[in-house]
Amino acid sequence: MKILIAEDEFISRTLLTEMLSGYGVCHIAANGREAIEAVEGCITGERYDLVCLDIMMPEMDGQEVLSKIRSLEEEHGLSGGDSIKVIMTTALDDSINIMQAFTKGHCEAYLTKPINKEQLVEHLRELELISD
Amino acid sequence: MSSPDYINNISRYLLTEFELSQDQIDEMLPLFVETIHSHMEKLEETLEANDYIAMKKMGHTMKGALLNLGVTELADLALQIESYSAGETDIVDCEDIVKSLKVKINDIQLN
């Protein structure tokens, strides 16, 4: 599995990387611009299977990154099983952000900090990114 | 709570919640402690500069980091800073919360 972790804060980024490194190759983006550049850079090749996306990040917030990911997919005719699975990983737990991520951004899951490893792994199973 | 308690609590949290090995924790803890102190410095700078937007953002950043370390008591203080709203919260109260957070963050020290 190819994973992108987009998180500007060092501690959260390190812990997410530790949690996910057993399941695949993890790449890091420390702000929103880096995240969309990373996704765009491989959209026609070996795409990311999973993007873990923080919302409040410098340069471009996670909601905008999510929207751009979906636009890129549309441009390249990617849908269904070919689309990138996005799990929001954020300390923002307000309904506006949650609704926006699901309804406009079509994220696959929304996890709030503290990140719970069991929950995260359960989502990976549900999304069929890992098997039992 | 004295500083060894914070460190022990964070270590236990990383061990149980993230299933990290003791070696991983020993390697990460100095970096995490340094990062938390760096966040605190930046938070104080935003307050000194009367940059309340940056202060709220820094409060949010610290909240996420502290929650992921299992230090919920301190994360609650960071949340209060993130939630600061001009006109609703007195900035003097906010300054007191930042001071209070600083005292507690100073207790997070490796021996």
gemmi code that builds the backbone of each chain (N, CA, C; Angstrom):
import gemmi

chains = {
    "A": [
        ("MET", (0.845, -1.191, 0.000), (0.000, 0.000, 0.000), (0.882, 1.244, 0.000)),
        ("LYS", (0.472, 2.229, -0.794), (1.212, 3.491, -0.854), (0.398, 4.563, -0.118)),
        ("ILE", (1.024, 5.156, 0.883), (0.300, 6.047, 1.799), (0.946, 7.435, 1.816)),
        ("LEU", (0.080, 8.458, 1.813), (0.568, 9.827, 2.020), (0.004, 10.343, 3.345)),
        ("ILE", (0.893, 10.825, 4.201), (0.468, 11.416, 5.470), (0.696, 12.922, 5.378)),
        ("ALA", (-0.408, 13.668, 5.347), (-0.324, 15.126, 5.244), (-0.648, 15.719, 6.613)),
        ("GLU", (0.359, 16.176, 7.281), (0.208, 16.656, 8.671), (1.351, 17.612, 8.967)),
        ("ASP", (1.025, 18.804, 9.415), (2.088, 19.799, 9.646), (2.740, 19.672, 11.017)),
        ("GLU", (2.102, 18.971, 11.936), (2.624, 18.925, 13.307), (3.474, 17.663, 13.507)),
        ("PHE", (4.698, 17.862, 14.008), (5.696, 16.794, 14.055), (5.249, 15.565, 14.853)),
        ("ILE", (4.695, 15.789, 16.053), (4.345, 14.652, 16.922), (3.251, 13.794, 16.272)),
        ("SER", (2.198, 14.454, 15.799), (1.099, 13.712, 15.174), (1.563, 13.009, 13.908)),
        ("ARG", (2.426, 13.686, 13.144), (2.953, 13.096, 11.901), (3.791, 11.855, 12.200)),
        ("THR", (4.632, 11.954, 13.209), (5.504, 10.829, 13.581), (4.681, 9.635, 14.050)),
        ("LEU", (3.671, 9.905, 14.877), (2.860, 8.806, 15.409), (2.031, 8.146, 14.307)),
        ("LEU", (1.478, 8.940, 13.405), (0.725, 8.364, 12.286), (1.632, 7.507, 11.409)),
        ("THR", (2.832, 8.007, 11.170), (3.786, 7.258, 10.348), (4.131, 5.928, 11.020)),
        ("GLU", (4.360, 5.975, 12.331), (4.670, 4.734, 13.059), (3.507, 3.749, 12.967)),
        ("MET", (2.284, 4.263, 13.085), (1.111, 3.393, 13.058), (0.934, 2.732, 11.698)),
        ("LEU", (1.235, 3.490, 10.635), (0.908, 3.015, 9.282), (2.079, 2.352, 8.566)),
        ("SER", (3.273, 2.540, 9.074), (4.443, 2.034, 8.337), (4.452, 0.506, 8.241)),
        ("GLY", (3.738, -0.151, 9.142), (3.641, -1.607, 9.055), (2.724, -2.077, 7.942)),
        ("TYR", (1.944, -1.167, 7.392), (0.966, -1.542, 6.364), (1.352, -1.099, 4.952)),
        ("GLY", (2.376, -0.298, 4.856), (2.771, 0.149, 3.521), (3.872, 1.179, 3.566)),
        ("VAL", (4.165, 1.723, 2.390), (5.210, 2.748, 2.277), (4.581, 4.111, 2.556)),
        ("CYS", (5.127, 4.823, 3.548), (4.551, 6.120, 3.929), (5.384, 7.265, 3.384)),
        ("HIS", (4.707, 8.182, 2.711), (5.327, 9.436, 2.303), (4.745, 10.552, 3.178)),
        ("ILE", (5.491, 11.628, 3.288), (5.113, 12.712, 4.202), (4.899, 14.014, 3.436)),
        ("ALA", (3.860, 14.745, 3.810), (3.696, 16.134, 3.345), (3.476, 16.994, 4.587)),
        ("ALA", (4.239, 18.074, 4.711), (4.177, 18.893, 5.926), (3.254, 20.099, 5.780)),
        ("ASN", (2.644, 20.245, 4.600), (1.610, 21.284, 4.429), (0.705, 20.885, 3.259)),
        ("GLY", (-0.345, 21.646, 3.067), (-1.324, 21.292, 2.046), (-0.776, 21.331, 0.630)),
        ("ARG", (0.088, 22.303, 0.369), (0.650, 22.427, -0.986), (1.500, 21.194, -1.315)),
        ("GLU", (2.336, 20.781, -0.343), (3.148, 19.580, -0.561), (2.266, 18.358, -0.801)),
        ("ALA", (1.146, 18.320, -0.088), (0.249, 17.165, -0.214), (-0.319, 17.065, -1.631)),
        ("ILE", (-0.829, 18.189, -2.147), (-1.457, 18.119, -3.478), (-0.386, 17.893, -4.553)),
        ("GLU", (0.814, 18.450, -4.335), (1.906, 18.200, -5.290), (2.269, 16.712, -5.319)),
        ("ALA", (2.273, 16.097, -4.143), (2.613, 14.666, -4.068), (1.560, 13.827, -4.783)),
        ("VAL", (0.290, 14.157, -4.566), (-0.800, 13.400, -5.201), (-0.767, 13.599, -6.712)),
        ("GLU", (-0.612, 14.860, -7.117), (-0.612, 15.190, -8.546), (0.559, 14.524, -9.262)),
        ("GLY", (1.688, 14.456, -8.557), (2.907, 13.913, -9.158), (2.803, 12.459, -9.577)),
        ("CYS", (1.855, 11.724, -8.996), (1.764, 10.299, -9.352), (0.343, 9.906, -9.761)),
        ("ILE", (-0.464, 10.892, -10.113), (-1.876, 10.599, -10.420), (-2.015, 9.705, -11.657)),
        ("THR", (-1.060, 9.776, -12.575), (-1.169, 8.926, -13.772), (-0.317, 7.660, -13.643)),
        ("GLY", (0.354, 7.526, -12.529), (1.209, 6.343, -12.360), (0.789, 5.519, -11.157)),
        ("GLU", (1.735, 5.262, -10.293), (1.426, 4.481, -9.093), (0.843, 5.420, -8.039)),
        ("ARG", (-0.492, 5.497, -8.054), (-1.176, 6.476, -7.185), (-1.139, 6.064, -5.725)),
        ("TYR", (-1.453, 7.040, -4.865), (-1.596, 6.713, -3.448), (-2.871, 5.898, -3.248)),
        ("ASP", (-2.761, 4.852, -2.445), (-3.951, 4.082, -2.075), (-4.702, 4.803, -0.960)),
        ("LEU", (-3.925, 5.470, -0.108), (-4.517, 6.128, 1.066), (-3.833, 7.467, 1.307)),
        ("VAL", (-4.667, 8.475, 1.575), (-4.139, 9.770, 2.025), (-4.759, 10.072, 3.388)),
        ("CYS", (-3.894, 10.282, 4.388), (-4.363, 10.737, 5.698), (-4.166, 12.241, 5.731)),
        ("LEU", (-5.258, 12.963, 5.930), (-5.242, 14.398, 5.677), (-5.673, 15.206, 6.900)),
        ("ASP", (-4.740, 15.983, 7.402), (-5.069, 16.944, 8.456), (-5.844, 18.095, 7.800)),
        ("ILE", (-6.609, 18.838, 8.560), (-7.347, 19.959, 7.955), (-6.603, 21.274, 8.121)),
        ("MET", (-6.292, 21.636, 9.362), (-5.674, 22.946, 9.565), (-4.169, 22.843, 9.310)),
        ("MET", (-3.786, 23.178, 8.086), (-2.372, 23.119, 7.687), (-1.997, 24.429, 7.009)),
        ("PRO", (-0.710, 24.794, 7.056), (-0.287, 26.005, 6.350), (-0.366, 25.849, 4.834)),
        ("GLU", (-0.414, 26.968, 4.174), (-0.373, 27.078, 2.700), (-1.656, 26.637, 2.005)),
        ("MET", (-2.204, 25.494, 2.414), (-3.486, 25.061, 1.846), (-4.131, 24.123, 2.860)),
        ("ASP", (-5.381, 24.378, 3.226), (-5.960, 23.512, 4.257), (-6.433, 22.183, 3.664)),
        ("GLY", (-6.671, 21.246, 4.552), (-6.987, 19.887, 4.127), (-8.261, 19.775, 3.330)),
        ("GLN", (-9.244, 20.644, 3.614), (-10.494, 20.607, 2.847), (-10.221, 20.968, 1.388)),
        ("GLU", (-9.353, 21.957, 1.186), (-9.024, 22.377, -0.178), (-8.212, 21.281, -0.885)),
        ("VAL", (-7.305, 20.662, -0.139), (-6.521, 19.563, -0.716), (-7.459, 18.443, -1.163)),
        ("LEU", (-8.417, 18.123, -0.304), (-9.375, 17.052, -0.612), (-10.157, 17.392, -1.885)),
        ("SER", (-10.608, 18.626, -1.962), (-11.357, 19.060, -3.138), (-10.492, 18.955, -4.399)),
        ("LYS", (-9.226, 19.343, -4.277), (-8.321, 19.276, -5.433), (-8.018, 17.826, -5.832)),
        ("ILE", (-7.917, 16.948, -4.829), (-7.702, 15.523, -5.133), (-8.874, 15.000, -5.970)),
        ("ARG", (-10.104, 15.342, -5.546), (-11.286, 14.859, -6.286), (-11.348, 15.474, -7.695)),
        ("SER", (-10.915, 16.731, -7.817), (-10.890, 17.356, -9.158), (-9.870, 16.654, -10.048)),
        ("LEU", (-8.713, 16.346, -9.482), (-7.674, 15.640, -10.250), (-8.177, 14.282, -10.722)),
        ("GLU", (-8.871, 13.594, -9.830), (-9.414, 12.282, -10.201), (-10.399, 12.419, -11.361)),
        ("GLU", (-11.242, 13.441, -11.276), (-12.233, 13.652, -12.327), (-11.544, 13.945, -13.662)),
        ("GLU", (-10.540, 14.829, -13.592), (-9.780, 15.180, -14.813), (-9.187, 13.947, -15.478)),
        ("HIS", (-8.756, 12.986, -14.641), (-8.086, 11.799, -15.171), (-9.019, 10.591, -15.286)),
        ("GLY", (-10.314, 10.838, -15.130), (-11.300, 9.768, -15.318), (-11.192, 8.657, -14.291)),
        ("LEU", (-10.781, 9.012, -13.090), (-10.637, 7.997, -12.041), (-11.878, 7.993, -11.159)),
        ("SER", (-12.465, 6.831, -10.991), (-13.631, 6.744, -10.105), (-13.691, 5.351, -9.500)),
        ("GLY", (-14.644, 5.174, -8.583), (-14.826, 3.869, -7.957), (-13.555, 3.364, -7.307)),
        ("GLY", (-13.198, 2.148, -7.662), (-12.031, 1.505, -7.047), (-10.709, 2.182, -7.377)),
        ("ASP", (-10.717, 3.003, -8.432), (-9.469, 3.688, -8.812), (-9.232, 4.968, -8.018)),
        ("SER", (-10.270, 5.420, -7.307), (-10.109, 6.696, -6.590), (-9.282, 6.500, -5.315)),
        ("ILE", (-8.727, 7.603, -4.876), (-7.842, 7.567, -3.707), (-8.691, 7.604, -2.436)),
        ("LYS", (-8.388, 6.688, -1.517), (-9.101, 6.681, -0.234), (-8.501, 7.768, 0.652)),
        ("VAL", (-9.391, 8.608, 1.192), (-8.920, 9.709, 2.033), (-9.535, 9.600, 3.430)),
        ("ILE", (-8.666, 9.566, 4.424), (-9.128, 9.596, 5.820), (-8.673, 10.921, 6.427)),
        ("MET", (-9.644, 11.717, 6.881), (-9.299, 12.969, 7.539), (-8.784, 12.644, 8.947)),
        ("THR", (-7.676, 13.241, 9.329), (-7.107, 13.018, 10.669), (-6.853, 14.395, 11.268)),
        ("THR", (-7.762, 14.831, 12.114), (-7.777, 16.240, 12.511), (-8.219, 16.433, 13.957)),
        ("ALA", (-7.874, 17.571, 14.506), (-8.364, 17.930, 15.843), (-9.601, 18.826, 15.746)),
        ("LEU", (-10.117, 19.007, 14.525), (-11.348, 19.789, 14.343), (-12.539, 18.838, 14.383)),
        ("ASP", (-13.389, 19.008, 15.370), (-14.504, 18.063, 15.509), (-15.864, 18.738, 15.332)),
        ("ASP", (-15.862, 19.913, 14.681), (-17.138, 20.610, 14.501), (-17.901, 20.033, 13.307)),
        ("SER", (-19.227, 20.142, 13.388), (-20.070, 19.498, 12.378), (-19.865, 20.095, 10.982)),
        ("ILE", (-19.519, 21.388, 10.909), (-19.345, 22.013, 9.582), (-18.191, 21.343, 8.836)),
        ("ASN", (-17.064, 21.169, 9.519), (-15.912, 20.527, 8.880), (-16.197, 19.068, 8.531)),
        ("ILE", (-16.869, 18.381, 9.439), (-17.169, 16.961, 9.205), (-18.091, 16.817, 7.986)),
        ("MET", (-19.142, 17.649, 7.962), (-20.093, 17.591, 6.846), (-19.412, 17.931, 5.519)),
        ("GLN", (-18.598, 18.991, 5.557), (-17.921, 19.413, 4.319), (-17.020, 18.294, 3.778)),
        ("ALA", (-16.289, 17.657, 4.689), (-15.352, 16.609, 4.251), (-16.093, 15.425, 3.621)),
        ("PHE", (-17.259, 15.100, 4.178), (-18.011, 13.959, 3.641), (-18.825, 14.333, 2.401)),
        ("THR", (-19.558, 15.455, 2.488), (-20.500, 15.753, 1.411), (-19.830, 16.403, 0.195)),
        ("LYS", (-18.919, 17.350, 0.447), (-18.255, 18.005, -0.687), (-17.003, 17.242, -1.112)),
        ("GLY", (-16.237, 16.797, -0.118), (-14.943, 16.173, -0.432), (-15.009, 14.663, -0.617)),
        ("HIS", (-16.137, 14.079, -0.209), (-16.300, 12.622, -0.315), (-15.125, 11.871, 0.306)),
        ("CYS", (-14.761, 12.290, 1.511), (-13.722, 11.531, 2.224), (-14.328, 10.186, 2.632)),
        ("GLU", (-13.455, 9.226, 2.865), (-13.928, 7.893, 3.233), (-14.166, 7.774, 4.743)),
        ("ALA", (-13.407, 8.546, 5.518), (-13.555, 8.475, 6.985), (-13.034, 9.766, 7.600)),
        ("TYR", (-13.470, 10.020, 8.830), (-13.091, 11.258, 9.518), (-12.709, 10.878, 10.943)),
        ("LEU", (-11.437, 10.976, 11.252), (-10.956, 10.622, 12.593), (-10.489, 11.880, 13.313)),
        ("THR", (-10.904, 12.000, 14.574), (-10.451, 13.160, 15.347), (-9.362, 12.736, 16.336)),
        ("LYS", (-8.475, 13.687, 16.611), (-7.392, 13.440, 17.556), (-7.952, 13.422, 18.981)),
        ("PRO", (-7.453, 12.581, 19.866), (-6.308, 11.711, 19.646), (-6.624, 10.574, 18.676)),
        ("ILE", (-5.679, 10.334, 17.773), (-5.860, 9.264, 16.810), (-5.813, 7.929, 17.554)),
        ("ASN", (-6.819, 7.113, 17.281), (-6.923, 5.813, 17.929), (-6.507, 4.747, 16.913)),
        ("LYS", (-5.485, 3.982, 17.269), (-4.931, 3.011, 16.317), (-5.957, 1.964, 15.900)),
        ("GLU", (-6.726, 1.474, 16.885), (-7.730, 0.441, 16.570), (-8.744, 0.951, 15.552)),
        ("GLN", (-9.210, 2.190, 15.778), (-10.193, 2.800, 14.857), (-9.602, 2.939, 13.462)),
        ("LEU", (-8.360, 3.404, 13.414), (-7.704, 3.621, 12.128), (-7.575, 2.298, 11.374)),
        ("VAL", (-7.135, 1.266, 12.066), (-6.948, -0.041, 11.426), (-8.302, -0.607, 10.982)),
        ("GLU", (-9.336, -0.370, 11.779), (-10.681, -0.831, 11.418), (-11.125, -0.185, 10.093)),
        ("HIS", (-10.824, 1.106, 9.963), (-11.164, 1.794, 8.708), (-10.366, 1.216, 7.531)),
        ("LEU", (-9.123, 0.885, 7.764), (-8.315, 0.300, 6.683), (-8.935, -1.016, 6.217)),
        ("ARG", (-9.469, -1.778, 7.186), (-10.143, -3.047, 6.845), (-11.422, -2.784, 6.059)),
        ("GLU", (-12.216, -1.850, 6.571), (-13.503, -1.547, 5.906), (-13.283, -1.064, 4.484)),
        ("LEU", (-12.212, -0.332, 4.288), (-11.910, 0.201, 2.952), (-11.166, -0.807, 2.087)),
        ("GLU", (-11.003, -1.999, 2.659), (-10.319, -3.108, 1.974), (-8.901, -2.740, 1.537)),
        ("LEU", (-8.285, -1.906, 2.359), (-6.876, -1.579, 2.106), (-5.989, -2.639, 2.763)),
        ("ILE", (-6.516, -3.268, 3.794), (-5.803, -4.404, 4.397), (-6.828, -5.519, 4.581)),
        ("SER", (-6.340, -6.750, 4.703), (-7.245, -7.866, 4.956), (-7.047, -8.334, 6.399)),
        ("ASP", (-7.961, -9.158, 6.890), (-7.848, -9.670, 8.254), (-6.616, -10.547, 8.361)),
    ],
    "B": [
        ("MET", (1.026, 17.972, 39.295), (1.727, 16.787, 38.775), (3.190, 17.161, 38.501)),
        ("SER", (4.107, 16.382, 38.994), (5.520, 16.697, 38.778), (5.981, 16.164, 37.427)),
        ("SER", (7.150, 16.620, 36.991), (7.588, 16.281, 35.641), (7.745, 14.784, 35.378)),
        ("PRO", (8.264, 13.985, 36.323), (8.381, 12.549, 36.012), (7.024, 11.916, 35.717)),
        ("ASP", (5.961, 12.428, 36.374), (4.633, 11.872, 36.121), (4.199, 12.111, 34.679)),
        ("TYR", (4.406, 13.317, 34.186), (4.058, 13.606, 32.791), (4.796, 12.651, 31.852)),
        ("ILE", (6.093, 12.530, 32.048), (6.886, 11.679, 31.156), (6.429, 10.222, 31.247)),
        ("ASN", (6.210, 9.750, 32.482), (5.754, 8.365, 32.639), (4.382, 8.163, 32.006)),
        ("ASN", (3.513, 9.150, 32.201), (2.170, 9.023, 31.620), (2.217, 9.020, 30.091)),
        ("ILE", (3.042, 9.879, 29.528), (3.163, 9.917, 28.063), (3.742, 8.590, 27.565)),
        ("SER", (4.754, 8.089, 28.237), (5.367, 6.810, 27.828), (4.334, 5.690, 27.851)),
        ("ARG", (3.568, 5.655, 28.935), (2.545, 4.601, 29.052), (1.507, 4.731, 27.946)),
        ("TYR", (1.121, 5.968, 27.657), (0.114, 6.213, 26.623), (0.621, 5.746, 25.261)),
        ("LEU", (1.864, 6.078, 24.954), (2.438, 5.681, 23.654), (2.554, 4.157, 23.556)),
        ("LEU", (2.859, 3.553, 24.677), (3.003, 2.088, 24.733), (1.657, 1.403, 24.500)),
        ("THR", (0.623, 1.884, 25.174), (-0.668, 1.188, 25.095), (-1.483, 1.610, 23.869)),
        ("GLU", (-1.544, 2.908, 23.591), (-2.411, 3.386, 22.505), (-1.804, 3.173, 21.118)),
        ("PHE", (-0.501, 3.316, 21.025), (0.132, 3.216, 19.701), (0.958, 1.939, 19.560)),
        ("GLU", (0.991, 1.162, 20.644), (1.716, -0.122, 20.649), (3.168, 0.058, 20.208)),
        ("LEU", (3.789, 1.136, 20.676), (5.201, 1.363, 20.355), (6.071, 0.561, 21.309)),
        ("SER", (7.246, 0.189, 20.839), (8.179, -0.523, 21.714), (8.868, 0.479, 22.631)),
        ("GLN", (9.477, -0.023, 23.708), (10.185, 0.875, 24.627), (11.338, 1.567, 23.914)),
        ("ASP", (11.995, 0.850, 22.998), (13.095, 1.461, 22.241), (12.590, 2.627, 21.390)),
        ("GLN", (11.438, 2.414, 20.742), (10.858, 3.497, 19.917), (10.504, 4.694, 20.793)),
        ("ILE", (9.914, 4.405, 21.935), (9.513, 5.492, 22.848), (10.749, 6.250, 23.327)),
        ("ASP", (11.789, 5.505, 23.695), (13.023, 6.158, 24.182), (13.629, 7.059, 23.107)),
        ("GLU", (13.463, 6.634, 21.858), (14.017, 7.420, 20.744), (13.157, 8.660, 20.468)),
        ("MET", (11.848, 8.484, 20.574), (10.932, 9.578, 20.214), (10.763, 10.627, 21.311)),
        ("LEU", (10.771, 10.184, 22.555), (10.424, 11.103, 23.649), (11.232, 12.401, 23.659)),
        ("PRO", (12.575, 12.340, 23.522), (13.312, 13.616, 23.527), (12.846, 14.570, 22.424)),
        ("LEU", (12.528, 14.015, 21.254), (12.060, 14.848, 20.136), (10.677, 15.424, 20.425)),
        ("PHE", (9.828, 14.603, 21.030), (8.469, 15.063, 21.350), (8.507, 16.161, 22.419)),
        ("VAL", (9.347, 15.964, 23.428), (9.453, 16.963, 24.505), (9.973, 18.281, 23.923)),
        ("GLU", (10.989, 18.175, 23.074), (11.548, 19.374, 22.427), (10.468, 20.081, 21.587)),
        ("THR", (9.688, 19.279, 20.872), (8.636, 19.853, 20.013), (7.583, 20.590, 20.837)),
        ("ILE", (7.163, 19.981, 21.939), (6.141, 20.614, 22.785), (6.660, 21.948, 23.340)),
        ("HIS", (7.919, 21.969, 23.748), (8.492, 23.226, 24.266), (8.600, 24.274, 23.153)),
        ("SER", (8.930, 23.812, 21.968), (9.004, 24.726, 20.822), (7.618, 25.303, 20.502)),
        ("HIS", (6.595, 24.455, 20.547), (5.217, 24.933, 20.321), (4.863, 26.002, 21.357)),
        ("MET", (5.267, 25.751, 22.603), (4.940, 26.688, 23.692), (5.592, 28.053, 23.444)),
        ("GLU", (6.839, 28.015, 23.011), (7.549, 29.273, 22.712), (6.815, 30.051, 21.619)),
        ("LYS", (6.418, 29.315, 20.574), (5.711, 29.976, 19.461), (4.383, 30.561, 19.935)),
        ("LEU", (3.698, 29.831, 20.805), (2.422, 30.323, 21.336), (2.643, 31.628, 22.103)),
        ("GLU", (3.668, 31.659, 22.920), (3.961, 32.887, 23.691), (4.295, 34.051, 22.747)),
        ("GLU", (5.008, 33.739, 21.679), (5.373, 34.792, 20.711), (4.129, 35.407, 20.066)),
        ("THR", (3.146, 34.555, 19.771), (1.916, 35.080, 19.139), (1.181, 36.016, 20.085)),
        ("LEU", (1.211, 35.656, 21.369), (0.535, 36.486, 22.371), (1.259, 37.818, 22.533)),
        ("GLU", (2.605, 37.759, 22.594), (3.403, 38.991, 22.727), (3.163, 39.923, 21.539)),
        ("ALA", (2.943, 39.316, 20.359), (2.737, 40.105, 19.139), (1.271, 40.524, 18.977)),
        ("ASN", (0.437, 40.155, 19.949), (-1.018, 40.422, 19.860), (-1.619, 39.878, 18.571)),
        ("ASP", (-1.047, 38.783, 18.089), (-1.547, 38.155, 16.861), (-2.509, 37.035, 17.268)),
        ("TYR", (-3.773, 37.406, 17.448), (-4.726, 36.458, 18.019), (-5.118, 35.345, 17.044)),
        ("ILE", (-5.029, 35.635, 15.756), (-5.333, 34.571, 14.781), (-4.264, 33.487, 14.863)),
        ("ALA", (-2.991, 33.929, 14.892), (-1.888, 32.968, 15.013), (-1.948, 32.256, 16.362)),
        ("MET", (-2.370, 32.981, 17.395), (-2.472, 32.381, 18.735), (-3.497, 31.244, 18.744)),
        ("LYS", (-4.648, 31.482, 18.112), (-5.685, 30.449, 18.058), (-5.192, 29.229, 17.262)),
        ("LYS", (-4.482, 29.503, 16.167), (-3.945, 28.401, 15.353), (-2.937, 27.579, 16.163)),
        ("MET", (-2.097, 28.292, 16.911), (-1.087, 27.597, 17.714), (-1.751, 26.799, 18.838)),
        ("GLY", (-2.830, 27.362, 19.380), (-3.595, 26.625, 20.389), (-4.133, 25.327, 19.798)),
        ("HIS", (-4.612, 25.409, 18.556), (-5.139, 24.226, 17.870), (-4.031, 23.180, 17.646)),
        ("THR", (-2.875, 23.668, 17.185), (-1.735, 22.768, 16.943), (-1.341, 22.047, 18.230)),
        ("MET", (-1.259, 22.815, 19.314), (-0.857, 22.221, 20.598), (-1.910, 21.243, 21.103)),
        ("LYS", (-3.169, 21.587, 20.889), (-4.246, 20.682, 21.328), (-4.089, 19.308, 20.681)),
        ("GLY", (-3.874, 19.298, 19.359), (-3.730, 18.023, 18.637), (-2.532, 17.230, 19.126)),
        ("ALA", (-1.412, 17.925, 19.320), (-0.186, 17.241, 19.758), (-0.365, 16.673, 21.165)),
        ("LEU", (-0.933, 17.474, 22.048), (-1.100, 17.038, 23.448), (-2.116, 15.897, 23.547)),
        ("LEU", (-3.167, 15.954, 22.722), (-4.134, 14.846, 22.720), (-3.468, 13.560, 22.273)),
        ("ASN", (-2.619, 13.657, 21.237), (-1.959, 12.453, 20.737), (-0.904, 11.920, 21.695)),
        ("LEU", (-0.525, 12.716, 22.686), (0.398, 12.241, 23.729), (-0.377, 11.800, 24.980)),
        ("GLY", (-1.692, 11.930, 24.926), (-2.517, 11.496, 26.054), (-2.540, 12.481, 27.212)),
        ("VAL", (-2.083, 13.719, 26.978), (-2.030, 14.703, 28.068), (-3.284, 15.579, 27.974)),
        ("THR", (-4.415, 15.010, 28.314), (-5.696, 15.676, 28.061), (-5.891, 16.933, 28.913)),
        ("GLU", (-5.346, 16.931, 30.121), (-5.491, 18.097, 31.011), (-4.878, 19.336, 30.340)),
        ("LEU", (-3.738, 19.147, 29.707), (-3.067, 20.265, 29.034), (-3.739, 20.573, 27.691)),
        ("ALA", (-4.238, 19.530, 27.042), (-4.949, 19.732, 25.769), (-6.196, 20.586, 25.991)),
        ("ASP", (-6.825, 20.433, 27.156), (-8.010, 21.244, 27.479), (-7.652, 22.729, 27.558)),
        ("LEU", (-6.482, 23.024, 28.121), (-6.032, 24.428, 28.182), (-5.777, 24.962, 26.766)),
        ("ALA", (-5.148, 24.117, 25.942), (-4.873, 24.514, 24.553), (-6.183, 24.763, 23.803)),
        ("LEU", (-7.185, 23.948, 24.096), (-8.509, 24.130, 23.470), (-9.101, 25.484, 23.856)),
        ("GLN", (-8.922, 25.875, 25.115), (-9.452, 27.180, 25.560), (-8.778, 28.322, 24.798)),
        ("ILE", (-7.487, 28.150, 24.499), (-6.766, 29.181, 23.730), (-7.271, 29.178, 22.284)),
        ("GLU", (-7.442, 27.989, 21.727), (-7.959, 27.874, 20.360), (-9.351, 28.499, 20.258)),
        ("SER", (-10.118, 28.383, 21.323), (-11.510, 28.847, 21.294), (-11.641, 30.334, 21.600)),
        ("TYR", (-10.517, 31.005, 21.860), (-10.578, 32.433, 22.195), (-11.326, 33.204, 21.105)),
        ("SER", (-12.276, 33.986, 21.522), (-13.032, 34.780, 20.567), (-13.120, 36.208, 21.088)),
        ("ALA", (-12.550, 37.130, 20.326), (-12.557, 38.532, 20.743), (-13.985, 38.983, 21.006)),
        ("GLY", (-14.179, 39.668, 22.114), (-15.516, 40.137, 22.442), (-16.248, 39.190, 23.363)),
        ("GLU", (-15.909, 37.885, 23.248), (-16.576, 36.907, 24.114), (-15.665, 36.507, 25.271)),
        ("THR", (-14.378, 36.342, 24.967), (-13.421, 35.955, 26.006), (-12.503, 37.147, 26.250)),
        ("ASP", (-12.279, 37.449, 27.490), (-11.360, 38.541, 27.819), (-9.938, 38.068, 27.533)),
        ("ILE", (-9.172, 38.886, 26.813), (-7.809, 38.490, 26.465), (-6.948, 38.291, 27.716)),
        ("VAL", (-7.301, 39.004, 28.794), (-6.553, 38.822, 30.054), (-6.722, 37.385, 30.546)),
        ("ASP", (-7.946, 36.862, 30.418), (-8.186, 35.464, 30.799), (-7.348, 34.537, 29.935)),
        ("CYS", (-7.287, 34.883, 28.657), (-6.527, 34.056, 27.714), (-5.033, 34.069, 28.079)),
        ("GLU", (-4.550, 35.240, 28.454), (-3.141, 35.340, 28.873), (-2.883, 34.462, 30.094)),
        ("ASP", (-3.839, 34.448, 31.001), (-3.703, 33.612, 32.200), (-3.649, 32.128, 31.823)),
        ("ILE", (-4.452, 31.762, 30.841), (-4.463, 30.349, 30.414), (-3.112, 29.993, 29.785)),
        ("VAL", (-2.571, 30.907, 28.960), (-1.267, 30.659, 28.340), (-0.188, 30.506, 29.426)),
        ("LYS", (-0.250, 31.371, 30.436), (0.722, 31.286, 31.548), (0.580, 29.956, 32.280)),
        ("SER", (-0.642, 29.586, 32.522), (-0.912, 28.339, 33.231), (-0.407, 27.136, 32.421)),
        ("LEU", (-0.638, 27.185, 31.100), (-0.161, 26.105, 30.223), (1.368, 26.050, 30.239)),
        ("LYS", (1.993, 27.225, 30.240), (3.462, 27.298, 30.236), (4.045, 26.631, 31.498)),
        ("VAL", (3.428, 26.905, 32.640), (3.900, 26.310, 33.901), (3.860, 24.782, 33.796)),
        ("LYS", (2.777, 24.274, 33.246), (2.626, 22.819, 33.152), (3.563, 22.230, 32.093)),
        ("ILE", (3.690, 22.931, 30.965), (4.586, 22.435, 29.909), (6.030, 22.400, 30.439)),
        ("ASN", (6.377, 23.373, 31.275), (7.729, 23.391, 31.860), (7.992, 22.170, 32.732)),
        ("ASP", (6.912, 21.572, 33.207), (7.066, 20.362, 34.028), (7.317, 19.120, 33.176)),
        ("ILE", (7.137, 19.248, 31.869), (7.416, 18.096, 30.996), (8.900, 18.126, 30.653)),
        ("GLN", (9.662, 17.448, 31.437), (11.124, 17.446, 31.269), (11.641, 16.030, 31.411)),
        ("LEU", (12.573, 15.682, 30.536), (13.259, 14.395, 30.695), (14.343, 14.576, 31.742)),
        ("ASN", (14.562, 13.560, 32.544), (15.611, 13.680, 33.578), (16.999, 13.682, 32.941)),
    ],
}
model = gemmi.Model(1)
for chain_id, residues in chains.items():
    chain = gemmi.Chain(chain_id)
    for i, (resn, *xyz) in enumerate(residues, 1):
        res = gemmi.Residue()
        res.name, res.seqid = resn, gemmi.SeqId(i, " ")
        for name, pos in zip(("N", "CA", "C"), xyz):
            atom = gemmi.Atom()
            atom.name, atom.element = name, gemmi.Element(name[0])
            atom.pos, atom.b_iso = gemmi.Position(*pos), 0.0
            res.add_atom(atom)
        chain.add_residue(res)
    model.add_chain(chain)
structure = gemmi.Structure()
structure.add_model(model)
structure.setup_entities()
